[in-house]
Amino acid sequence: MIKTEFGIIENFDRKRDYTPYTPEKYHCVAIDDDVYMNDWWDALLHIDTFNVYAPHILHPQKALSRWGITIIPPYSLPGLLDVVCSDKRYLCDPRLTALAMLIQQAIERGKYMIHYGV
């Protein structure tokens, strides 16, 4: 599995550079990049409210970094959750269920998320 990982940033700091790879710090959930991200790519690009940032908040972008790190602000999480839960494999893959629960938790708590691409 070529994994992509998502986690919750407990104490987001706009001035911090989140470039170091530390998935254990954010209790990341891993999913198979090749299986899911390719299928989700167009849907994510067409969500008007899906605005994300490179590892440093000063670098806005519209898409997840497939081969890098992305910071996802709380207001962009409902769109990501919709894409995950709309996937027909959602109920069949416990990783997707775990990812949806993690995104929902971040939404409820108003937290940023971090995404580690492949």
Protein Blocks (a to p, Z undefined) as FASTA:
>chain_A
ZZddddddfbacfkbcckbacfklnopacddfklmmmmmmmmmmmmmklccddfblklgc
fbdcfkbccdddfklmmmmmmmmmmpmklmmmmklmmmmmmmmmmmmnopacddddZZ
